Amino acid sequence: MEDVSSTWQSTKKAAFTLAEVLITLAIIGIVAALTIPTLVQNYQTRAWNTAATVFERKIEEALKTMNTQQTLAGYKNTEDFVNELSKHFKMTKICKNDDLTSCFPDKVYWDDEEIDVANLKTADKFGQDDWDTDVVGVQFANGTTGLIAYNPTECSQDPYSNQVNVTKCLAILYDTSGYKNPNTNGKDLNSINVDSLGNSKCAIETGGVCFSIVFEPTP
């Protein structure tokens, strides 16, 4: 006959004590606290990078189509260009120059500097020359928000070529997460042909006239 007490003692030795269970849970909690933030950050970074890649591919495809249809160049202002672009890259809203924050976050962060979006009204605020066109705000159907400046003098088209030089036609600041934080460059905030943000190339700007070099009279 099997010794019941011996079997019970054997089972008892194989079981975990409450203290051992608590210690194990504590270790798991510590490891999770150390690794989960890094995993989440890596996931967000990959998601932002993927969203930016997809967005820029769609922009390029839209511009190539416009080039083929000969609707890429010849606009006098950004708004007309954006209206044509919306036929090839679906938009849910277009905002005029005096109402940019209805399409874009009112504050963004560029190289750790807080930028007031309402002041980004011309291409020189994107680190470009003044293209004599206004910046226009847009909301794309995929949730991305953008600020677009069109360059009427340099943008050209060739219907027989599938190559489009995006930098000659526009400068665009875009946020793949829309109004959601962090609204920071290198994360959800990206750009095409934006060399700097918020800083005009003008050394002095008076009455709407831009002077790139401070005038120093000769004695």
MARMAR-987909 format. One record per atom (N, C-alpha, C): x, y, z; atom name; residue in one letter; residue number from 1. Coordinates in Angstrom, 3 decimals. Example, Ala and Ser with C-alpha at 12.3 -4.5 7.8 and 13.67 -1.06 7.14 Angstrom:
         x         y         z  atome  residu  num
    13.190    -5.690     7.800      N       A    1
    12.300    -4.500     7.800     CA       A    1
    13.200    -3.300     7.800      C       A    1
    12.850    -2.250     7.080      N       S    2
    13.670    -1.060     7.140     CA       S    2
    12.900     0.030     7.870      C       S    2
***
This chain:
         x         y         z  atome  residu  num
     0.845    -1.206     0.000      N       M    1
     0.000     0.000     0.000     CA       M    1
     0.876     1.251     0.000      C       M    1
     0.515     2.231    -0.791      N       E    2
     1.326     3.455    -0.931     CA       E    2
     1.277     4.276     0.340      C       E    2
     2.414     4.757     0.741      N       D    3
     2.510     5.584     1.950     CA       D    3
     1.970     6.978     1.644      C       D    3
     0.767     7.306     2.144      N       V    4
     0.118     8.589     1.862     CA       V    4
     0.934     9.745     2.411      C       V    4
     1.481     9.627     3.581      N       S    5
     2.250    10.725     4.191     CA       S    5
     3.488    11.037     3.381      C       S    5
     4.106     9.980     2.813      N       S    6
     5.301    10.191     1.989     CA       S    6
     4.963    10.947     0.708      C       S    6
     3.821    10.586     0.104      N       T    7
     3.380    11.263    -1.110     CA       T    7
     3.065    12.719    -0.830      C       T    7
     2.415    12.998     0.280      N       W    8
     2.059    14.368     0.653     CA       W    8
     3.299    15.218     0.874      C       W    8
     4.309    14.653     1.559      N       Q    9
     5.549    15.380     1.812     CA       Q    9
     6.271    15.704     0.501      C       Q    9
     6.226    14.727    -0.420      N       S   10
     6.853    14.936    -1.720     CA       S   10
     6.190    16.066    -2.494      C       S   10
     4.843    16.084    -2.447      N       T   11
     4.093    17.144    -3.117     CA       T   11
     4.371    18.489    -2.463      C       T   11
     4.453    18.509    -1.207      N       K   12
     4.709    19.747    -0.473     CA       K   12
     6.061    20.345    -0.848      C       K   12
     7.060    19.495    -1.005      N       K   13
     8.391    19.986    -1.354     CA       K   13
     8.426    20.599    -2.754      C       K   13
     7.573    20.097    -3.670      N       A   14
     7.565    20.582    -5.047     CA       A   14
     6.833    21.898    -5.217      C       A   14
     6.031    22.314    -4.262      N       A   15
     5.230    23.524    -4.357     CA       A   15
     6.057    24.765    -4.057      C       A   15
     5.594    25.948    -4.594      N       F   16
     6.239    27.218    -4.295     CA       F   16
     5.624    27.822    -3.036      C       F   16
     6.453    28.456    -2.266      N       T   17
     5.923    29.168    -1.107     CA       T   17
     5.413    30.531    -1.549      C       T   17
     4.599    31.157    -0.724      N       L   18
     4.066    32.483    -1.026     CA       L   18
     5.193    33.495    -1.189      C       L   18
     6.219    33.393    -0.387      N       A   19
     7.358    34.315    -0.475     CA       A   19
     8.062    34.197    -1.820      C       A   19
     8.230    32.945    -2.283      N       E   20
     8.885    32.734    -3.581     CA       E   20
     8.063    33.326    -4.720      C       E   20
     6.744    33.157    -4.645      N       V   21
     5.865    33.716    -5.674     CA       V   21
     5.958    35.238    -5.695      C       V   21
     5.945    35.858    -4.518      N       L   22
     6.017    37.316    -4.429     CA       L   22
     7.349    37.846    -4.951      C       L   22
     8.426    37.134    -4.635      N       I   23
     9.753    37.553    -5.116     CA       I   23
     9.809    37.463    -6.640      C       I   23
     9.253    36.380    -7.198      N       T   24
     9.231    36.205    -8.651     CA       T   24
     8.438    37.321    -9.330      C       T   24
     7.267    37.642    -8.745      N       L   25
     6.449    38.720    -9.310     CA       L   25
     7.169    40.068    -9.226      C       L   25
     7.895    40.280    -8.142      N       A   26
     8.638    41.531    -7.988     CA       A   26
     9.720    41.660    -9.052      C       A   26
    10.417    40.552    -9.324      N       I   27
    11.465    40.566   -10.351     CA       I   27
    10.873    40.840   -11.730      C       I   27
     9.750    40.179   -12.014      N       I   28
     9.075    40.402   -13.298     CA       I   28
     8.658    41.864   -13.436      C       I   28
     8.151    42.443   -12.340      N       G   29
     7.737    43.845   -12.367     CA       G   29
     8.894    44.788   -12.631      C       G   29
    10.030    44.507   -12.016      N       I   30
    11.212    45.362   -12.210     CA       I   30
    11.702    45.274   -13.657      C       I   30
    11.778    44.044   -14.180      N       V   31
    12.220    43.865   -15.569     CA       V   31
    11.270    44.570   -16.535      C       V   31
     9.970    44.456   -16.280      N       A   32
     8.977    45.111   -17.141     CA       A   32
     9.123    46.623   -17.093      C       A   32
     9.349    47.162   -15.889      N       A   33
     9.500    48.617   -15.742     CA       A   33
    10.722    49.128   -16.488      C       A   33
    11.749    48.293   -16.588      N       L   34
    12.975    48.716   -17.267     CA       L   34
    12.883    48.577   -18.782      C       L   34
    12.136    47.584   -19.258      N       T   35
    12.137    47.281   -20.689     CA       T   35
    10.948    47.837   -21.460      C       T   35
     9.777    47.933   -20.828      N       I   36
     8.576    48.362   -21.554     CA       I   36
     8.705    49.774   -22.122      C       I   36
     9.192    50.777   -21.356      N       P   37
     9.337    52.124   -21.952     CA       P   37
    10.208    52.127   -23.207      C       P   37
    11.300    51.355   -23.197      N       T   38
    12.172    51.289   -24.365     CA       T   38
    11.456    50.636   -25.543      C       T   38
    10.709    49.564   -25.255      N       L   39
     9.959    48.887   -26.311     CA       L   39
     8.905    49.809   -26.920      C       L   39
     8.220    50.571   -26.056      N       V   40
     7.198    51.503   -26.534     CA       V   40
     7.824    52.596   -27.381      C       V   40
     8.964    53.131   -26.925      N       Q   41
     9.648    54.186   -27.670     CA       Q   41
    10.117    53.675   -29.029      C       Q   41
    10.661    52.469   -29.056      N       N   42
    11.107    51.891   -30.325     CA       N   42
     9.930    51.685   -31.272      C       N   42
     8.805    51.254   -30.718      N       Y   43
     7.608    51.051   -31.537     CA       Y   43
     7.127    52.378   -32.115      C       Y   43
     7.098    53.439   -31.280      N       Q   44
     6.655    54.750   -31.752     CA       Q   44
     7.579    55.278   -32.838      C       Q   44
     8.888    55.112   -32.638      N       T   45
     9.850    55.581   -33.632     CA       T   45
     9.638    54.882   -34.969      C       T   45
     9.453    53.554   -34.933      N       R   46
     9.207    52.806   -36.174     CA       R   46
     7.901    53.253   -36.830      C       R   46
     6.877    53.501   -36.004      N       A   47
     5.583    53.938   -36.544     CA       A   47
     5.705    55.305   -37.193      C       A   47
     6.423    56.233   -36.552      N       W   48
     6.618    57.568   -37.127     CA       W   48
     7.391    57.485   -38.438      C       W   48
     8.461    56.692   -38.444      N       N   49
     9.279    56.576   -39.649     CA       N   49
     8.495    55.958   -40.801      C       N   49
     7.700    54.946   -40.491      N       T   50
     6.889    54.309   -41.523     CA       T   50
     5.857    55.276   -42.086      C       T   50
     5.199    56.025   -41.192      N       A   51
     4.187    56.989   -41.631     CA       A   51
     4.804    58.063   -42.519      C       A   51
     6.015    58.526   -42.168      N       A   52
     6.693    59.544   -42.976     CA       A   52
     7.065    58.994   -44.344      C       A   52
     7.557    57.762   -44.385      N       T   53
     7.924    57.140   -45.663     CA       T   53
     6.712    56.994   -46.568      C       T   53
     5.598    56.544   -46.010      N       V   54
     4.373    56.366   -46.790     CA       V   54
     3.867    57.706   -47.309      C       V   54
     3.886    58.730   -46.438      N       F   55
     3.409    60.048   -46.841     CA       F   55
     4.233    60.610   -47.989      C       F   55
     5.547    60.532   -47.883      N       E   56
     6.405    61.099   -48.923     CA       E   56
     6.284    60.322   -50.234      C       E   56
     6.028    59.035   -50.136      N       R   57
     5.808    58.252   -51.356     CA       R   57
     4.520    58.706   -52.050      C       R   57
     3.480    58.963   -51.252      N       K   58
     2.207    59.402   -51.838     CA       K   58
     2.332    60.794   -52.454      C       K   58
     3.081    61.677   -51.791      N       I   59
     3.312    63.012   -52.350     CA       I   59
     4.039    62.892   -53.687      C       I   59
     5.065    62.061   -53.709      N       E   60
     5.842    61.889   -54.941     CA       E   60
     4.969    61.338   -56.064      C       E   60
     4.132    60.360   -55.743      N       E   61
     3.242    59.775   -56.756     CA       E   61
     2.264    60.821   -57.288      C       E   61
     1.728    61.658   -56.380      N       A   62
     0.785    62.702   -56.792     CA       A   62
     1.460    63.708   -57.716      C       A   62
     2.683    64.107   -57.384      N       L   63
     3.408    65.081   -58.203     CA       L   63
     3.782    64.503   -59.561      C       L   63
     4.124    63.214   -59.586      N       K   64
     4.435    62.577   -60.871     CA       K   64
     3.202    62.544   -61.773      C       K   64
     2.047    62.278   -61.161      N       T   65
     0.808    62.276   -61.947     CA       T   65
     0.509    63.667   -62.484      C       T   65
     0.688    64.688   -61.634      N       M   66
     0.473    66.065   -62.072     CA       M   66
     1.438    66.431   -63.189      C       M   66
     2.685    65.949   -63.078      N       N   67
     3.673    66.225   -64.115     CA       N   67
     3.240    65.612   -65.447      C       N   67
     2.760    64.367   -65.400      N       T   68
     2.310    63.692   -66.614     CA       T   68
     1.118    64.414   -67.240      C       T   68
     0.240    64.927   -66.384      N       Q   69
    -0.960    65.618   -66.864     CA       Q   69
    -0.712    67.099   -67.154      C       Q   69
     0.530    67.536   -66.953      N       Q   70
     0.926    68.932   -67.170     CA       Q   70
     0.121    69.897   -66.284      C       Q   70
    -0.081    69.491   -65.039      N       T   71
    -0.769    70.355   -64.071     CA       T   71
     0.125    70.634   -62.863      C       T   71
     1.414    70.443   -63.025      N       L   72
     2.345    70.622   -61.917     CA       L   72
     2.812    72.066   -61.767      C       L   72
     3.043    72.732   -62.866      N       A   73
     3.623    74.078   -62.842     CA       A   73
     2.625    75.105   -63.366      C       A   73
     3.004    76.385   -63.196      N       G   74
     2.215    77.464   -63.784     CA       G   74
     1.244    78.154   -62.849      C       G   74
     1.289    77.862   -61.566      N       Y   75
     0.372    78.505   -60.616     CA       Y   75
     1.007    79.779   -60.055      C       Y   75
     0.183    80.756   -59.793      N       K   76
     0.676    82.018   -59.244     CA       K   76
     0.691    82.030   -57.731      C       K   76
    -0.036    81.107   -57.117      N       N   77
    -0.085    81.083   -55.652     CA       N   77
    -0.193    79.644   -55.156      C       N   77
     0.091    79.467   -53.879      N       T   78
     0.094    78.136   -53.275     CA       T   78
    -1.301    77.530   -53.247      C       T   78
    -2.311    78.342   -52.998      N       E   79
    -3.669    77.826   -52.871     CA       E   79
    -4.132    77.136   -54.147      C       E   79
    -3.827    77.721   -55.302      N       D   80
    -4.207    77.096   -56.575     CA       D   80
    -3.481    75.763   -56.768      C       D   80
    -2.207    75.750   -56.398      N       F   81
    -1.434    74.510   -56.486     CA       F   81
    -2.029    73.437   -55.581      C       F   81
    -2.370    73.792   -54.346      N       V   82
    -2.917    72.834   -53.384     CA       V   82
    -4.264    72.302   -53.860      C       V   82
    -5.081    73.156   -54.465      N       N   83
    -6.373    72.703   -54.980     CA       N   83
    -6.186    71.626   -56.050      C       N   83
    -5.161    71.780   -56.877      N       E   84
    -4.886    70.748   -57.890     CA       E   84
    -4.300    69.498   -57.230      C       E   84
    -3.414    69.677   -56.268      N       L   85
    -2.822    68.538   -55.560     CA       L   85
    -3.894    67.697   -54.870      C       L   85
    -4.939    68.349   -54.377      N       S   86
    -6.010    67.631   -53.664     CA       S   86
    -6.769    66.647   -54.561      C       S   86
    -6.635    66.813   -55.878      N       K   87
    -7.286    65.880   -56.806     CA       K   87
    -6.519    64.558   -56.892      C       K   87
    -5.276    64.575   -56.428      N       H   88
    -4.414    63.400   -56.539     CA       H   88
    -3.977    62.853   -55.181      C       H   88
    -4.119    63.647   -54.145      N       F   89
    -3.812    63.231   -52.769     CA       F   89
    -4.945    63.782   -51.910      C       F   89
    -5.858    62.924   -51.512      N       K   90
    -7.109    63.358   -50.906     CA       K   90
    -6.890    64.187   -49.644      C       K   90
    -7.582    65.319   -49.589      N       M   91
    -7.534    66.213   -48.429     CA       M   91
    -8.941    66.410   -47.879      C       M   91
    -9.027    66.599   -46.576      N       T   92
   -10.321    66.844   -45.946     CA       T   92
   -10.542    68.320   -45.636      C       T   92
    -9.436    69.096   -45.649      N       K   93
    -9.573    70.518   -45.319     CA       K   93
    -8.380    71.294   -45.861      C       K   93
    -8.650    72.491   -46.361      N       I   94
    -7.604    73.416   -46.803     CA       I   94
    -7.804    74.726   -46.059      C       I   94
    -6.740    75.237   -45.442      N       C   95
    -6.830    76.453   -44.618     CA       C   95
    -6.006    77.576   -45.228      C       C   95
    -6.591    78.738   -45.301      N       K   96
    -5.920    79.898   -45.878     CA       K   96
    -4.784    80.383   -44.982      C       K   96
    -3.995    81.271   -45.526      N       N   97
    -2.785    81.756   -44.876     CA       N   97
    -3.041    82.402   -43.520      C       N   97
    -4.199    83.049   -43.348      N       D   98
    -4.477    83.726   -42.089     CA       D   98
    -5.167    82.816   -41.065      C       D   98
    -5.274    81.516   -41.400      N       D   99
    -5.958    80.581   -40.508     CA       D   99
    -5.243    79.225   -40.505      C       D   99
    -3.916    79.230   -40.444      N       L  100
    -3.128    78.008   -40.554     CA       L  100
    -3.404    77.019   -39.428      C       L  100
    -3.661    77.531   -38.229      N       T  101
    -3.830    76.645   -37.084     CA       T  101
    -5.178    75.920   -37.080      C       T  101
    -6.032    76.213   -38.046      N       S  102
    -7.253    75.415   -38.187     CA       S  102
    -6.954    74.091   -38.886      C       S  102
    -5.756    73.990   -39.468      N       C  103
    -5.339    72.756   -40.140     CA       C  103
    -4.105    72.126   -39.501      C       C  103
    -3.482    72.828   -38.577      N       F  104
    -2.183    72.377   -38.076     CA       F  104
    -2.070    72.748   -36.601      C       F  104
    -1.314    71.986   -35.788      N       P  105
    -1.125    72.355   -34.376     CA       P  105
    -0.601    73.778   -34.249      C       P  105
    -1.043    74.492   -33.235      N       D  106
    -0.628    75.894   -33.100     CA       D  106
     0.812    76.051   -32.633      C       D  106
     1.367    75.014   -31.989      N       K  107
     2.756    75.044   -31.554     CA       K  107
     3.445    73.754   -31.984      C       K  107
     4.679    73.870   -32.482      N       V  108
     5.492    72.695   -32.789     CA       V  108
     6.896    72.932   -32.228      C       V  108
     7.678    71.861   -32.179      N       Y  109
     9.017    71.955   -31.600     CA       Y  109
    10.048    71.517   -32.631      C       Y  109
    10.939    72.462   -32.940      N       W  110
    11.955    72.260   -33.971     CA       W  110
    13.315    72.515   -33.341      C       W  110
    14.136    71.471   -33.255      N       D  111
    15.453    71.579   -32.599     CA       D  111
    15.319    72.185   -31.208      C       D  111
    14.358    71.654   -30.442      N       D  112
    14.112    72.050   -29.054     CA       D  112
    13.593    73.480   -28.902      C       D  112
    13.228    74.114   -30.000      N       E  113
    12.669    75.464   -29.938     CA       E  113
    11.169    75.422   -30.235      C       E  113
    10.396    76.107   -29.412      N       E  114
     8.954    76.161   -29.643     CA       E  114
     8.651    77.173   -30.746      C       E  114
     7.906    76.741   -31.736      N       I  115
     7.598    77.573   -32.897     CA       I  115
     6.100    77.857   -32.934      C       I  115
     5.756    79.125   -33.122      N       D  116
     4.364    79.530   -33.274     CA       D  116
     3.969    79.362   -34.740      C       D  116
     3.092    78.409   -35.005      N       V  117
     2.729    78.067   -36.384     CA       V  117
     2.047    79.223   -37.101      C       V  117
     1.316    80.048   -36.379      N       A  118
     0.596    81.165   -36.997     CA       A  118
     1.550    82.135   -37.695      C       A  118
     2.834    82.110   -37.327      N       N  119
     3.814    83.020   -37.940     CA       N  119
     4.506    82.422   -39.163      C       N  119
     4.216    81.170   -39.492      N       L  120
     4.878    80.517   -40.627     CA       L  120
     4.101    80.796   -41.910      C       L  120
     4.083    82.030   -42.331      N       K  121
     3.205    82.455   -43.417     CA       K  121
     3.850    82.474   -44.794      C       K  121
     5.191    82.458   -44.847      N       T  122
     5.883    82.552   -46.135     CA       T  122
     7.029    81.545   -46.192      C       T  122
     7.526    81.291   -47.404      N       A  123
     8.562    80.281   -47.604     CA       A  123
     9.856    80.619   -46.868      C       A  123
    10.128    81.900   -46.647      N       D  124
    11.363    82.244   -45.948     CA       D  124
    11.346    81.769   -44.504      C       D  124
    10.168    81.486   -43.963      N       K  125
    10.061    80.919   -42.617     CA       K  125
    10.397    79.434   -42.621      C       K  125
    10.556    78.867   -43.819      N       F  126
    10.997    77.485   -43.981     CA       F  126
    12.478    77.427   -44.350      C       F  126
    13.159    78.550   -44.233      N       G  127
    14.573    78.600   -44.579     CA       G  127
    14.825    78.744   -46.059      C       G  127
    13.794    79.080   -46.837      N       Q  128
    13.926    79.295   -48.276     CA       Q  128
    13.908    80.792   -48.581      C       Q  128
    14.127    81.126   -49.850      N       D  129
    13.937    82.506   -50.275     CA       D  129
    12.441    82.823   -50.243      C       D  129
    12.113    84.082   -50.295      N       D  130
    10.706    84.457   -50.356     CA       D  130
    10.195    84.176   -51.761      C       D  130
     9.357    83.165   -51.874      N       W  131
     8.858    82.765   -53.193     CA       W  131
     7.682    83.613   -53.639      C       W  131
     7.336    84.619   -52.857      N       D  132
     6.241    85.518   -53.182     CA       D  132
     4.902    84.766   -53.265      C       D  132
     4.786    83.717   -52.445      N       T  133
     3.520    82.997   -52.311     CA       T  133
     3.263    82.738   -50.838      C       T  133
     2.003    82.605   -50.468      N       D  134
     1.643    82.349   -49.073     CA       D  134
     1.712    80.856   -48.757      C       D  134
     1.969    80.557   -47.482      N       V  135
     1.868    79.185   -46.983     CA       V  135
     0.395    78.851   -46.767      C       V  135
     0.014    77.638   -47.116      N       V  136
    -1.370    77.171   -46.964     CA       V  136
    -1.375    75.931   -46.070      C       V  136
    -2.368    75.825   -45.201      N       G  137
    -2.504    74.659   -44.337     CA       G  137
    -3.426    73.624   -44.950      C       G  137
    -3.142    72.344   -44.699      N       V  138
    -3.983    71.265   -45.226     CA       V  138
    -4.125    70.160   -44.189      C       V  138
    -5.240    69.451   -44.281      N       Q  139
    -5.433    68.205   -43.554     CA       Q  139
    -5.667    67.115   -44.587      C       Q  139
    -4.804    66.100   -44.585      N       F  140
    -4.932    64.998   -45.520     CA       F  140
    -5.885    63.947   -44.956      C       F  140
    -6.471    63.175   -45.843      N       A  141
    -7.472    62.187   -45.437     CA       A  141
    -6.877    61.094   -44.557      C       A  141
    -5.561    60.873   -44.638      N       N  142
    -4.932    59.834   -43.822     CA       N  142
    -4.593    60.313   -42.412      C       N  142
    -4.981    61.554   -42.064      N       G  143
    -4.743    62.076   -40.721     CA       G  143
    -3.534    62.974   -40.596      C       G  143
    -2.689    63.006   -41.614      N       T  144
    -1.512    63.881   -41.600     CA       T  144
    -1.934    65.324   -41.838      C       T  144
    -1.315    66.244   -41.099      N       T  145
    -1.543    67.668   -41.325     CA       T  145
    -0.299    68.263   -41.975      C       T  145
    -0.463    69.352   -42.730      N       G  146
     0.676    69.914   -43.429     CA       G  146
     0.581    71.409   -43.649      C       G  146
     1.736    72.026   -43.819      N       L  147
     1.860    73.417   -44.248     CA       L  147
     2.658    73.401   -45.543      C       L  147
     2.110    74.003   -46.587      N       I  148
     2.726    73.916   -47.909     CA       I  148
     3.011    75.309   -48.468      C       I  148
     4.223    75.475   -49.001      N       A  149
     4.590    76.683   -49.742     CA       A  149
     4.974    76.265   -51.158      C       A  149
     4.430    76.937   -52.146      N       Y  150
     4.667    76.603   -53.561     CA       Y  150
     5.638    77.593   -54.182      C       Y  150
     6.532    77.083   -55.010      N       N  151
     7.544    77.904   -55.672     CA       N  151
     7.183    78.079   -57.148      C       N  151
     6.570    79.184   -57.534      N       P  152
     6.096    79.349   -58.916     CA       P  152
     7.205    79.583   -59.927      C       P  152
     8.352    80.074   -59.491      N       T  153
     9.405    80.426   -60.445     CA       T  153
    10.308    79.250   -60.804      C       T  153
    10.473    78.304   -59.884      N       E  154
    11.393    77.195   -60.116     CA       E  154
    10.701    75.893   -60.496      C       E  154
     9.411    75.774   -60.191      N       C  155
     8.704    74.528   -60.483     CA       C  155
     8.490    74.379   -61.987      C       C  155
     8.918    73.255   -62.539      N       S  156
     8.768    73.010   -63.974     CA       S  156
     8.208    71.608   -64.190      C       S  156
     7.762    71.328   -65.388      N       Q  157
     7.174    70.021   -65.681     CA       Q  157
     7.628    69.534   -67.046      C       Q  157
     7.661    68.218   -67.171      N       D  158
     7.999    67.577   -68.433     CA       D  158
     7.138    66.320   -68.528      C       D  158
     6.072    66.340   -69.322      N       P  159
     5.138    65.214   -69.370     CA       P  159
     5.759    63.914   -69.870      C       P  159
     6.942    63.994   -70.469      N       Y  160
     7.592    62.800   -70.994     CA       Y  160
     8.603    62.206   -70.011      C       Y  160
     8.709    62.854   -68.839      N       S  161
     9.643    62.368   -67.826     CA       S  161
     8.881    61.939   -66.587      C       S  161
     9.344    60.840   -65.982      N       N  162
     8.723    60.362   -64.747     CA       N  162
     9.506    60.825   -63.529      C       N  162
    10.465    61.704   -63.749      N       Q  163
    11.284    62.223   -62.661     CA       Q  163
    10.792    63.616   -62.271      C       Q  163
    10.524    63.796   -60.984      N       V  164
    10.055    65.089   -60.498     CA       V  164
    10.972    65.550   -59.375      C       V  164
    11.508    66.754   -59.520      N       N  165
    12.333    67.336   -58.467     CA       N  165
    11.423    68.073   -57.490      C       N  165
    11.090    67.404   -56.388      N       V  166
    10.137    67.961   -55.431     CA       V  166
    10.634    69.278   -54.842      C       V  166
    11.939    69.370   -54.602      N       T  167
    12.472    70.547   -53.926     CA       T  167
    12.319    71.817   -54.741      C       T  167
    12.141    71.693   -56.062      N       K  168
    11.961    72.882   -56.880     CA       K  168
    10.529    73.405   -56.847      C       K  168
     9.599    72.538   -56.488      N       C  169
     8.183    72.903   -56.549     CA       C  169
     7.599    73.359   -55.214      C       C  169
     8.057    72.777   -54.127      N       L  170
     7.392    73.090   -52.865     CA       L  170
     8.286    72.857   -51.666      C       L  170
     7.860    73.426   -50.555      N       A  171
     8.400    73.113   -49.243     CA       A  171
     7.198    72.752   -48.385      C       A  171
     7.311    71.666   -47.645      N       I  172
     6.176    71.219   -46.837     CA       I  172
     6.629    70.750   -45.461      C       I  172
     5.949    71.240   -44.464      N       L  173
     6.116    70.776   -43.091     CA       L  173
     4.903    69.908   -42.784      C       L  173
     5.118    68.681   -42.334      N       Y  174
     3.970    67.807   -42.094     CA       Y  174
     4.107    67.039   -40.787      C       Y  174
     2.961    66.767   -40.178      N       D  175
     2.886    66.068   -38.896     CA       D  175
     2.040    64.817   -39.095      C       D  175
     2.676    63.643   -39.012      N       T  176
     1.970    62.400   -39.303     CA       T  176
     0.966    62.019   -38.218      C       T  176
     1.070    62.625   -37.033      N       S  177
     0.105    62.317   -35.970     CA       S  177
    -0.932    63.416   -35.802      C       S  177
    -0.951    64.355   -36.744      N       G  178
    -1.948    65.422   -36.682     CA       G  178
    -1.770    66.299   -35.457      C       G  178
    -2.867    66.455   -34.702      N       Y  179
    -2.832    67.332   -33.530     CA       Y  179
    -2.274    66.632   -32.290      C       Y  179
    -2.005    65.347   -32.370      N       K  180
    -1.504    64.617   -31.210     CA       K  180
    -0.042    64.963   -30.960      C       K  180
     0.352    64.925   -29.702      N       N  181
     1.752    65.159   -29.335     CA       N  181
     2.616    64.005   -29.841      C       N  181
     3.945    64.223   -30.010      N       P  182
     4.726    65.322   -29.440     CA       P  182
     4.902    66.543   -30.343      C       P  182
     4.492    66.472   -31.636      N       N  183
     4.646    67.604   -32.563     CA       N  183
     6.093    68.115   -32.601      C       N  183
     7.012    67.182   -32.708      N       T  184
     8.441    67.480   -32.603     CA       T  184
     9.184    66.927   -33.809      C       T  184
    10.092    67.728   -34.374      N       N  185
    10.826    67.256   -35.546     CA       N  185
    11.728    66.081   -35.176      C       N  185
    11.862    65.149   -36.109      N       G  186
    12.593    63.927   -35.843     CA       G  186
    11.714    62.857   -35.240      C       G  186
    10.481    63.222   -34.893      N       K  187
     9.522    62.249   -34.361     CA       K  187
     8.317    62.228   -35.295      C       K  187
     7.201    62.826   -34.877      N       D  188
     6.032    62.848   -35.764     CA       D  188
     6.042    64.030   -36.713      C       D  188
     6.928    65.012   -36.477      N       L  189
     7.028    66.200   -37.324     CA       L  189
     8.183    66.038   -38.307      C       L  189
     7.876    66.123   -39.599      N       N  190
     8.884    65.947   -40.639     CA       N  190
     8.713    67.023   -41.698      C       N  190
     9.599    67.043   -42.664      N       S  191
     9.532    68.103   -43.668     CA       S  191
    10.168    67.679   -44.970      C       S  191
     9.794    68.372   -46.021      N       I  192
    10.421    68.257   -47.333     CA       I  192
    10.860    69.656   -47.750      C       I  192
    12.146    69.827   -47.976      N       N  193
    12.684    71.105   -48.438     CA       N  193
    12.495    72.225   -47.410      C       N  193
    12.535    71.882   -46.132      N       V  194
    12.507    72.890   -45.062     CA       V  194
    13.883    72.888   -44.414      C       V  194
    14.635    73.968   -44.611      N       D  195
    16.003    74.034   -44.103     CA       D  195
    16.067    74.512   -42.658      C       D  195
    15.139    75.349   -42.283      N       S  196
    15.026    75.820   -40.904     CA       S  196
    13.571    76.201   -40.705      C       S  196
    13.207    76.489   -39.466      N       L  197
    11.802    76.784   -39.205     CA       L  197
    11.671    78.033   -38.340      C       L  197
    10.910    78.979   -38.869      N       G  198
    10.592    80.172   -38.089     CA       G  198
    11.552    81.317   -38.262      C       G  198
    12.758    81.024   -38.733      N       N  199
    13.769    82.068   -38.873     CA       N  199
    13.837    82.548   -40.314      C       N  199
    13.481    83.780   -40.535      N       S  200
    13.553    84.352   -41.868     CA       S  200
    15.004    84.578   -42.268      C       S  200
    15.276    84.538   -43.568      N       K  201
    16.620    84.851   -44.059     CA       K  201
    16.891    86.355   -44.026      C       K  201
    15.877    87.112   -43.722      N       C  202
    16.036    88.563   -43.729     CA       C  202
    16.846    89.020   -42.515      C       C  202
    17.870    89.832   -42.767      N       A  203
    18.574    90.470   -41.655     CA       A  203
    17.699    91.571   -41.080      C       A  203
    16.986    92.272   -41.959      N       I  204
    16.023    93.304   -41.547     CA       I  204
    14.805    93.168   -42.450      C       I  204
    13.627    93.262   -41.862      N       E  205
    12.398    93.206   -42.636     CA       E  205
    11.560    94.427   -42.277      C       E  205
    11.379    95.330   -43.243      N       T  206
    10.666    96.574   -42.992     CA       T  206
     9.595    96.776   -44.048      C       T  206
     8.374    96.983   -43.581      N       G  207
     7.280    97.232   -44.514     CA       G  207
     7.091    96.133   -45.536      C       G  207
     7.393    94.881   -45.110      N       G  208
     7.233    93.752   -46.025     CA       G  208
     8.395    93.565   -46.975      C       G  208
     9.425    94.439   -46.873      N       V  209
    10.606    94.336   -47.732     CA       V  209
    11.711    93.636   -46.956      C       V  209
    12.316    92.611   -47.565      N       C  210
    13.337    91.802   -46.908     CA       C  210
    14.735    92.247   -47.338      C       C  210
    15.607    92.514   -46.345      N       F  211
    17.003    92.847   -46.612     CA       F  211
    17.857    91.738   -46.006      C       F  211
    18.596    91.018   -46.858      N       S  212
    19.367    89.860   -46.372     CA       S  212
    20.651    90.273   -45.694      C       S  212
    21.193    91.452   -45.995      N       I  213
    22.422    91.925   -45.388     CA       I  213
    22.198    93.306   -44.799      C       I  213
    22.650    93.474   -43.574      N       V  214
    22.495    94.772   -42.936     CA       V  214
    23.331    95.805   -43.676      C       V  214
    22.695    96.946   -44.028      N       F  215
    23.391    97.994   -44.763     CA       F  215
    24.297    98.780   -43.826      C       F  215
    25.563    98.884   -44.202      N       E  216
    26.533    99.637   -43.405     CA       E  216
    27.063   100.775   -44.263      C       E  216
    26.693   102.017   -43.959      N       P  217
    27.145   103.155   -44.771     CA       P  217
    28.651   103.339   -44.702      C       P  217
    29.244   103.728   -45.829      N       T  218
    30.681   104.004   -45.869     CA       T  218
    30.950   105.402   -45.366      C       T  218
    31.886   105.538   -44.421      N       P  219
    32.174   106.885   -43.879     CA       P  219
    32.638   107.829   -44.981      C       P  219
***
